[in-house]
Amino acid sequence: MSAKPRAASIGDFLASPGFARAYSLTVLGSVFASYLIEHTAGRVTYVTIIVGLCAIGIAVMVARRRELSILRLMPTTLLLFLGWALASTYWSTDGTQTFVNWVSLAAIALLAVVIGHIRDTLQTVRALGDVLRVLLSLSLATEVLSGVLLDTPFSFIGVQGNLAQLGPIQGIFGTRNMLGFVAVLAVITFLIEYRTQSVRVGLSLYSVILAGTLAAFSDSPTVFAIAIGTGAAVGALALVRHTRPEHRTAVQLSLGAAVVLALLIGYFARHPIIRFLGAGTDFSLRVDLWNLMVDLVRFHPVEGWGWFGPWAKTEFPFNAINVQLDETHATGLNAYFDVLLQLGWVGVILFAAFAGIALVRAWMVASERRSVVYAWTPLILVTLLIDSIFESFTLTGLGWLMLVLCAVRAGQSRSWRENLETETISLPPASSASL
């Protein structure tokens, strides 16, 4: 008699490739559509979705525990940053609110870590591409319905109905800056899909045109700066990839010097650049906000005022900032200044180390490996870090998800842990003669 086949267990189901793809699509779709979910079904619904996905994610990691290495589970700098944010509950003006916001930060990070371990880079690109195609198409359809067919704003989801006037539009993402930010991420993802031939040419063409059109109609003053910075990164990475290995170090150093020079030029020529972009009023508001944030940092320079993520508008110092500026800011409009205000210089150093090490690792991997898919991670990181100069998107929601996901991906390919594991495996067993 033949042996009876073993029935598939729940663990086998959770560890299956099909479930991994479905889980990745669900996480990316839920986080990227968070604004739409919260403003149609309520915040409780969104929180319930995230909690459920975290529970499932932990179960998936348990089911795949034999494939995982504790040493390579997540970047050390991520743990240190999360630890410092959690420690700020002790000196925050509202420890309970700080802890709740920290849990939100850690939950999104957990989802990113899970995706980083159950999907490779190409699979991640494909999942994100599928999600962004749907959400950007829905954004365009919503704007057409609101601004052309019905000619009325959809206030409940923040759509102003300005498509007939060629913008600014918001799509389903709440603000024009968020739409522009997502559209740039989408362009990078869609182009990588095209170069890897992972989707049909017609679908790739539609996707790139869709993302580019929405980025243009968003009329976001930050999109142009992000596009220039990301475009420069594409050119630099292409140059490095086509350079002979023995000359790459010199090229990398030259590019690093060029970046420093560009930053200095950008700083000293900031006023002509702002006038050229037509963002003088917008930028001046940001400068006033940042100056006031720096003034308040001086009272708690090392530890900051405590982690809140998005501002608690009734808490000090956020309420004082808004009262003095006569504004209703929900963030510091700069991720670095936001971290400085909330977690002090220690937080800034940890955040910079976390993001910077991830970028260097991803850049080195993309420089050395032949497949163009490895360019996705550093280009997404460049986009995130440039956008962090103008917005605080990388500290919450989809921006934080992408930052952690890219850092996990970079750490898997190039990390001190990889060398440690290799040395451990290669050590010969001790013989009795050596004792």
N, C-alpha and C positions, 0 to 999 in steps of 0.2 A: 504494500500500500504506500502511496506517496504521502509525504509529510504535509499536514495541513498548514497552509500559509498563515503566518502570524498576523493577527489583526493589527491594523495601524493604531497606534496610541495617540493620545492628545499631544504628547511630546513630539512625536513624529510629524504631526500636522503643524505644530507651531514652528518646527525647524525646517519645514519644506520651503523650497524656492518660491512656489506659488504664493504661500502665505506671506513670505518676506516682501514680495512685490506689492501685494495688496496692502500690507501694513505701511509700507513706505508711501504709497500713493495716498493713503488715508491721512497719515501724519502731515505730509506736505500740503495736501488739500485743506485740511482743517486749520493749520497754522496760517497759511497764506490767505485763507478766506475768513480769518478771525473777525475782521471788522464787519463783514457781511453777516456772519453768524450772530455776533453780539447784538447787532442793530435790527435783526429780524426775529431771532428766536430768544434773545436775552443772554446776559452774561453767565447766568447759572447753567444754561445749556452748553455754552462753550467750555466752562470749567469742568463740567461733567464729562465732556468729550475728551479733554486733555487728561483728566484723572483716569478715565478708562483706558486711554492709549498708553499711559505710563504703566498701569497694571499689566496690560498685555505685553508691553515691551519688556518688563522684568521677567514675565513668564517665558518670552522668546529667548532671552539671554540665558535663563536657566536651562531651557531645552537645548541650547547650543553651547553649553558650558564646556564641553570637550574641545570645541573649536577656539575657545577664547583663552587669552593670556592675561592674568591679573596685571602684569607689568605694563601691558600695552592697551589696557582698557580705555584710558583717557589721558590727556596731557597733564603732567604734574602742575603746570602753571594754571590750568583750569581749576584743579582742586584747590590750589592756594587762593585764587581769586574768589571762588565760592566760599571758602573757609573764612576769608577776611570779611566778605559781605555778611556772612552769618554772625561773625563776632561783633559786627556793628550794632546788633540788637541791644548790646549792653550799654551803649552810649547814645543811641538814637533817642530823639524826642518822643517817639512812639514805638516802643519795642515790639508790640503786637503787630502793628502794621508793617514794620520792617521784616518781621519773621514771615508774615503772609506773602509779602512781595518776594522774599528770598525763596520761598517754596515754589512760587511761579517761575522764578529764574532757574532753579534747579530742575524743575519738571521739564521745561523746554530743552535744557541741556541733556537730560536723560533721553528724551526722544531722539535728539541728534546723535548721541552716542550709540543708541541702538541701531539707527539707520546706518551709521558709519561702520558697524560691524557685520551687518547682515546683507549689505549691498556693496558691490565694488564701484569704482568711479564711473564706469560707463553705465551701469545699471542705475546709479544715482542720477546721472545726467538725463537718462531716458525718463525716469519717474518724474523728475522736476519739469522736464520739457512737456510731458503729457498734462501735468497739473497746470502749468502756466498757459498752455494753449487754451485750455478750457476757461480759466479765469479771465484771461485777457479777451477772449472772444465774448464772454459774458459781459465784460466791462464795455466793450464796443457796442454790443446789442443794447445794453442799458442806456448808454449815452445817445444812441440813435433814437430809441423809444422816447427818452425824456426830452432831448434837445431838438429833434426833427419831427417825429410823428405826433407826439402829444404836446410839445412845446410847453412843458411844465416841469419844474424841478421835483426830484424825489428826495425831499428833505430828510426822510427817515434813514436814508443810507448816504446822505451827504452829496448827492448828485445835483449839481446846479443847473444842468441842462444847457450848457454853453457850446455844444458841438457845432451848431449852425454858425456861431461866431468864431469858429476855429479855436475854441478853448478860452480859458483853461478848463480841462475836464479832470474828473477824479476817478471815474470808473467805480468799481466796487471796493476800492481801497481807502476811501474816506477823504484823502487829500491829494492834491496834484503832485506834491513832492513824493509821496509814497507810491503813486502810480508810476511816476517817472523812474523812481528807484527800482521798482519791480520790473519795469519794461527793459531797463539796462541789463539786469540779471537775466532776463529772458532772451535778449539778443545774444548774449554770450553763450547761453545754453543752446539756443537754436543753431548757432553757427558751429558749435562743437558737434551737435547731432549731424549737421550737414557734412562736416569734414570726416566724420567717422562712418558716414553712410548708414546710420542706424535707423533712419526714417526715409520715406520716399522724397525725391527731389521736390515734387510739387508741394508736399506738406511743409517741407523746410522753407521753401520760398514764401508760402502763405504766412508761416509763423514769423519769419524775420520782418516781413512787410507789416504785419499786424503789430508787432512789438515796437518797431520803429515809428509807425504812425501814431500810436498811443503816446510814445515818449515825446514826440513833437507836439501833439495836441495838449499834452499836460501843461505845456508852457512853464515848466518848472525851471527856476533859475539854477538849480543844482545839477540838472541833467547834462547841461553843456560842459560843466567842469568835470563831471564824472566821465562823460564820453571822451573828453580830451585825455584825461589821465589814463583811462583804460586803453584807449587807442595807442597811447605812447607805450604802455606796458606790453601790448600785443606786438608792436614793432620791436621792442627791446628783447622780448622772449624769442621772437622769430630769429633775430640776429644771433642770439646765444645758441639756439638750437642748430643753426647752420654753420657755426664756428667749429673748427677742429678742436678736439678735446684738449690738446696741449696748449691752445691759445685761450681757452674759455675763462681761466682765472683772470687774465689780464682784461678781457672784455667785461667780465662781471665787475671788477674794480672800477673800470672806466664808467660803466653804467651807474654804479653807486655814487661816484663823484658827480656825475651829471644830474642825478636825482637831487643831491644836496644843493648843487648850484641852482637847479630849477626852483627849489623851495625858497632859496634866498632871493632869487629874482622875483618870484611870486610875492614874497613878503614886501620887498621894497617897492615893487611896481603894483601893489594891490589896488591903489586908487584908480589908475588908468584901466586896469583889468576890470574892475567893478563897473566903471562907466561904460566900457565896451560891452559888457554882458547886460547892461541895463538893469542891474540889480542893486543900485545904490541904496534905495530906501530899505529894501529887504535886508541888505547886509548891515546897514547902519543900525537897524533894530537888533540884529544879532550881536554886534559889537557892544552896544549899550548893555545888553543882557550879560554877555561874557564878562565885561568889566565889573559889573555888580557882583557876579558870582565869585570872581577872584577876590574882591574885597571881603566877602563873607568867609572865604576859605581861610583867611588869615587868623580867624578866631579858633579854628580847628584844623591846622595845616597838615598834621600827620594822619589823623584818623577820619576826618570829615564829619559830617552831621548825621551819618547813618544812612543805610541803603533803603531807598524807596523805589528805584526804577522810575516809572512815570511819576510825576510829582503829585504828592498829596497836597492839594491846594490850600487846605486849612492848616497845614503844619508849617512851623518855622524851620528853615528860612524861606521856603517856597512862597508862602503867603506874603512875606515882606518884600520879596523881589517883585512879585506881580503888583503889589500896591504901589511901590515906588516907581515902577515903569508904567503903571496904569494899563497893564496887559493881563491876559489870562493864559500864560504859557503853561503847557503841560509837561514840557521837557526843557532842558537847557539848550536845545538846538545845536548841540555839539557833544558827541559821546565822551570825548576826552575831558572837557570841562565838567560834564555831568558826573563822571566818575570822580574827578577831583573834588567837587563840592560834597559828594555823598560819602566817599571813601578815602579822601585825603590823598597825599602823595604816595602813601603805601599802595593804595588801590590803583592809582595811575601807573605806577611801576609794574604792578602785577598784571594789569590789563595790557599794557604795552608789551610786556614780555610774552604774554599769552598770544596776542595777535601777531607780534613781530616774529617770534620763533616759528609760528605756523606759516607765515608768508615765506620766510627764508627756506624752510623745509620744502614747501610746495614748489617754490621757484627752482630749487636745486634738482628736485625730482623731474620737473618738466623740462629742465635744461638737458638732462642726461638721457631720458627715455625717449624712444623714437615715436611712440604713438601720440597723436595730437590730443587725445582725451586727457592726458595728464596736464595739459595747459588750462583746463577748466578750473581746477582748484586755485592756483595763484591768481588767475584773472578775476575770479569771484572775490577773493580776499582783497585784491587791489580796489575793486569797486566798493566793497564794504568799508575799507579804511578811508578811502577818499570821501565817501558819503558821510562818514563819521565826523568830518570837519564841519558839516553844515546841518546835520541832523543827529538825533540820538537813537536811530532805528536799530543799531547793532546791539543795544542793551536790552531789548525786549522783543517778543514776538518773532516774526519771520527773520528779522535781521540777526538776532541772537542765535536762532536755530541754524542759519547758514554759517555764521561765524564758528560755532562749535563743531558743526558737521565738517567744515573744511579743515579745522584744526585737527580733528580726529583722523580725517583722511590723510593729512600730511604727516601726522605722527606715526601712522602705520607703515609708511613707506621709508621714512628717514628719521630715526630716533636712536638715542643712546641705548634704549631698551633692546633694540634690534641687535646691536653689537654685544650687549650683555648676554642675551639669549644664545647668540651664535657661539660665544666663547664657552658658555656653560655646556652646550651640546657637544662641542668639540673636545672638551677635556677628557683624556683617557682615564679609565678606571684605575684606581690605585692598586698596585700589585703588592704582594706580601714582601717582595724583596726590597721595596722602597720604604717599608715601615721600620 
